[in-house]
Amino acid sequence: MKEATHSRSAPRPGWNLPKPDVIPRPTWWPAATALGIALFAWGLITSSVILVIGAGLLTTSIAGWIGEIRHERNQS
């Protein structure tokens, strides 16, 4: 079998290097934000306890997600 060679210096003629060169690391914040929104909406219909849990999770996850973005930007 022929082995693939990866060269970052010179792509094939007519090809470009993929953008972005660095992919951000995976994170759970988007999923936690979606769960917080779902619990918040469910709490509006059912119970104030679920509403408070959803609001807390939503606030925490948005703060964590923003912190993750700021951390990535500071490393660049």
DRENLUMLUM-179357 format. One record per residue: x, y, z of N, C-alpha, C in turn; residue in one letter. Coordinates in pm, whole numbers, always signed. Example, Ala and Ser with C-alpha at 12.3 -4.5 7.8 and 13.67 -1.06 7.14 Angstrom:
BEGIN
+--------+--------+--------+--------+--------+--------+--------+--------+--------+------+
:    nc1 :    nc2 :    nc3 :   cac1 :   cac2 :   cac3 :    cc1 :    cc2 :    cc3 : rest :
+--------+--------+--------+--------+--------+--------+--------+--------+--------+------+
:  +1319 :   -569 :   +780 :  +1230 :   -450 :   +780 :  +1320 :   -330 :   +780 :    A :
:  +1285 :   -225 :   +708 :  +1367 :   -106 :   +714 :  +1290 :     +3 :   +787 :    S :
+--------+--------+--------+--------+--------+--------+--------+--------+--------+------+
END
This chain:
BEGIN
+--------+--------+--------+--------+--------+--------+--------+--------+--------+------+
:    nc1 :    nc2 :    nc3 :   cac1 :   cac2 :   cac3 :    cc1 :    cc2 :    cc3 : rest :
+--------+--------+--------+--------+--------+--------+--------+--------+--------+------+
:    +83 :   -118 :     +0 :     +0 :     +0 :     +0 :    +87 :   +124 :     +0 :    M :
:    +37 :   +224 :    -65 :   +109 :   +350 :    -73 :    +78 :   +434 :    +50 :    K :
:   +181 :   +486 :   +115 :   +162 :   +568 :   +234 :   +137 :   +712 :   +195 :    E :
:    +49 :   +775 :   +268 :    +20 :   +916 :   +243 :   +129 :  +1002 :   +305 :    A :
:   +169 :  +1101 :   +234 :   +268 :  +1195 :   +286 :   +198 :  +1328 :   +313 :    T :
:   +225 :  +1382 :   +427 :   +164 :  +1509 :   +466 :   +272 :  +1616 :   +465 :    H :
:   +257 :  +1711 :   +379 :   +352 :  +1821 :   +370 :   +279 :  +1952 :   +396 :    S :
:   +320 :  +2022 :   +500 :   +257 :  +2150 :   +535 :   +316 :  +2265 :   +455 :    R :
:   +434 :  +2244 :   +396 :   +501 :  +2356 :   +331 :   +448 :  +2384 :   +190 :    S :
:   +418 :  +2280 :   +115 :   +377 :  +2303 :    -24 :   +259 :  +2213 :    -61 :    A :
:   +138 :  +2268 :    -69 :    +26 :  +2186 :   -115 :    +36 :  +2160 :   -265 :    P :
:    -42 :  +2067 :   -312 :    -44 :  +2036 :   -455 :    -84 :  +2161 :   -534 :    R :
:    -44 :  +2167 :   -660 :    -82 :  +2283 :   -741 :   -234 :  +2299 :   -750 :    P :
:   -283 :  +2419 :   -725 :   -426 :  +2447 :   -727 :   -496 :  +2420 :   -595 :    G :
:   -425 :  +2366 :   -497 :   -483 :  +2337 :   -365 :   -439 :  +2445 :   -267 :    W :
:   -518 :  +2462 :   -161 :   -484 :  +2554 :    -54 :   -474 :  +2478 :    +77 :    N :
:   -403 :  +2536 :   +172 :   -398 :  +2478 :   +306 :   -533 :  +2500 :   +374 :    L :
:   -581 :  +2404 :   +453 :   -711 :  +2421 :   +518 :   -706 :  +2530 :   +625 :    P :
:   -817 :  +2598 :   +639 :   -831 :  +2702 :   +741 :   -940 :  +2661 :   +837 :    K :
:   -932 :  +2679 :   +963 :   -817 :  +2726 :  +1039 :   -712 :  +2616 :  +1054 :    P :
:   -590 :  +2658 :  +1072 :   -481 :  +2563 :  +1086 :   -488 :  +2491 :  +1220 :    D :
:   -540 :  +2560 :  +1321 :   -555 :  +2502 :  +1455 :   -703 :  +2488 :  +1486 :    V :
:   -745 :  +2369 :  +1523 :   -886 :  +2344 :  +1556 :   -902 :  +2358 :  +1707 :    I :
:  -1006 :  +2429 :  +1754 :  -1025 :  +2442 :  +1898 :  -1054 :  +2308 :  +1963 :    P :
:  -1016 :  +2295 :  +2089 :  -1039 :  +2168 :  +2159 :  -1188 :  +2150 :  +2187 :    R :
:  -1233 :  +2026 :  +2199 :  -1375 :  +2000 :  +2225 :  -1416 :  +2051 :  +2364 :    P :
:  -1541 :  +2090 :  +2377 :  -1592 :  +2140 :  +2504 :  -1738 :  +2098 :  +2523 :    T :
:  -1781 :  +2091 :  +2647 :  -1918 :  +2054 :  +2681 :  -2008 :  +2175 :  +2700 :    W :
:  -1954 :  +2295 :  +2693 :  -2035 :  +2415 :  +2721 :  -2154 :  +2433 :  +2628 :    W :
:  -2145 :  +2407 :  +2498 :  -2265 :  +2421 :  +2414 :  -2377 :  +2326 :  +2454 :    P :
:  -2342 :  +2203 :  +2489 :  -2444 :  +2106 :  +2531 :  -2506 :  +2148 :  +2665 :    A :
:  -2424 :  +2198 :  +2756 :  -2475 :  +2244 :  +2885 :  -2566 :  +2365 :  +2867 :    A :
:  -2532 :  +2453 :  +2773 :  -2616 :  +2569 :  +2745 :  -2752 :  +2524 :  +2690 :    T :
:  -2751 :  +2429 :  +2599 :  -2877 :  +2377 :  +2545 :  -2962 :  +2313 :  +2653 :    A :
:  -2899 :  +2237 :  +2743 :  -2974 :  +2176 :  +2854 :  -3030 :  +2283 :  +2948 :    L :
:  -2951 :  +2388 :  +2973 :  -2998 :  +2498 :  +3057 :  -3118 :  +2568 :  +2997 :    G :
:  -3116 :  +2588 :  +2865 :  -3230 :  +2651 :  +2797 :  -3353 :  +2562 :  +2807 :    I :
:  -3334 :  +2431 :  +2786 :  -3446 :  +2337 :  +2792 :  -3506 :  +2333 :  +2933 :    A :
:  -3421 :  +2326 :  +3034 :  -3472 :  +2323 :  +3172 :  -3539 :  +2455 :  +3209 :    L :
:  -3482 :  +2565 :  +3164 :  -3543 :  +2695 :  +3192 :  -3683 :  +2703 :  +3130 :    F :
:  -3696 :  +2662 :  +3004 :  -3826 :  +2666 :  +2937 :  -3924 :  +2569 :  +3002 :    A :
:  -3875 :  +2452 :  +3040 :  -3961 :  +2355 :  +3107 :  -4006 :  +2408 :  +3243 :    W :
:  -3915 :  +2479 :  +3311 :  -3948 :  +2538 :  +3440 :  -4051 :  +2648 :  +3431 :    G :
:  -4054 :  +2720 :  +3319 :  -4158 :  +2822 :  +3299 :  -4297 :  +2758 :  +3298 :    L :
:  -4305 :  +2635 :  +3248 :  -4433 :  +2567 :  +3236 :  -4469 :  +2490 :  +3364 :    I :
:  -4370 :  +2428 :  +3428 :  -4400 :  +2334 :  +3536 :  -4373 :  +2387 :  +3676 :    T :
:  -4248 :  +2410 :  +3711 :  -4212 :  +2434 :  +3850 :  -4103 :  +2539 :  +3862 :    S :
:  -4110 :  +2614 :  +3969 :  -4008 :  +2716 :  +3991 :  -3873 :  +2654 :  +4026 :    S :
:  -3873 :  +2533 :  +4083 :  -3747 :  +2465 :  +4116 :  -3670 :  +2434 :  +3987 :    V :
:  -3738 :  +2379 :  +3888 :  -3675 :  +2348 :  +3760 :  -3632 :  +2477 :  +3691 :    I :
:  -3711 :  +2582 :  +3704 :  -3677 :  +2712 :  +3647 :  -3546 :  +2763 :  +3705 :    L :
:  -3529 :  +2754 :  +3836 :  -3408 :  +2802 :  +3902 :  -3287 :  +2716 :  +3862 :    V :
:  -3306 :  +2585 :  +3856 :  -3198 :  +2496 :  +3814 :  -3157 :  +2528 :  +3670 :    I :
:  -3253 :  +2545 :  +3582 :  -3224 :  +2580 :  +3443 :  -3154 :  +2714 :  +3430 :    G :
:  -3201 :  +2813 :  +3506 :  -3137 :  +2945 :  +3502 :  -2993 :  +2938 :  +3552 :    A :
:  -2971 :  +2861 :  +3659 :  -2835 :  +2845 :  +3712 :  -2743 :  +2775 :  +3614 :    G :
:  -2793 :  +2668 :  +3554 :  -2713 :  +2595 :  +3456 :  -2686 :  +2681 :  +3333 :    L :
:  -2786 :  +2754 :  +3288 :  -2770 :  +2842 :  +3172 :  -2665 :  +2950 :  +3200 :    L :
:  -2674 :  +3012 :  +3315 :  -2578 :  +3117 :  +3351 :  -2436 :  +3062 :  +3363 :    T :
:  -2424 :  +2948 :  +3431 :  -2292 :  +2887 :  +3448 :  -2231 :  +2845 :  +3315 :    T :
:  -2313 :  +2785 :  +3229 :  -2259 :  +2736 :  +3102 :  -2222 :  +2850 :  +3008 :    S :
:  -2299 :  +2957 :  +3008 :  -2262 :  +3072 :  +2924 :  -2132 :  +3134 :  +2975 :    I :
:  -2119 :  +3147 :  +3107 :  -1995 :  +3201 :  +3164 :  -1876 :  +3110 :  +3131 :    A :
:  -1895 :  +2980 :  +3141 :  -1787 :  +2886 :  +3107 :  -1750 :  +2891 :  +2961 :    G :
:  -1851 :  +2902 :  +2875 :  -1826 :  +2906 :  +2731 :  -1750 :  +3034 :  +2695 :    W :
:  -1789 :  +3147 :  +2751 :  -1719 :  +3273 :  +2726 :  -1576 :  +3264 :  +2780 :    I :
:  -1560 :  +3204 :  +2898 :  -1426 :  +3185 :  +2953 :  -1339 :  +3099 :  +2865 :    G :
:  -1397 :  +2995 :  +2807 :  -1324 :  +2907 :  +2715 :  -1280 :  +2985 :  +2590 :    E :
:  -1368 :  +3068 :  +2537 :  -1335 :  +3148 :  +2418 :  -1223 :  +3248 :  +2452 :    I :
:  -1232 :  +3311 :  +2567 :  -1128 :  +3407 :  +2607 :   -995 :  +3337 :  +2627 :    R :
:   -999 :  +3215 :  +2683 :   -876 :  +3138 :  +2705 :   -811 :  +3102 :  +2571 :    H :
:   -891 :  +3063 :  +2472 :   -838 :  +3029 :  +2339 :   -777 :  +3152 :  +2272 :    E :
:   -841 :  +3266 :  +2286 :   -791 :  +3388 :  +2222 :   -661 :  +3434 :  +2286 :    R :
:   -645 :  +3414 :  +2418 :   -522 :  +3455 :  +2486 :   -404 :  +3367 :  +2449 :    N :
:   -431 :  +3243 :  +2409 :   -323 :  +3152 :  +2371 :   -270 :  +3181 :  +2231 :    Q :
:   -350 :  +3246 :  +2147 :   -308 :  +3273 :  +2008 :   -203 :  +3379 :  +2001 :    S :
+--------+--------+--------+--------+--------+--------+--------+--------+--------+------+
END
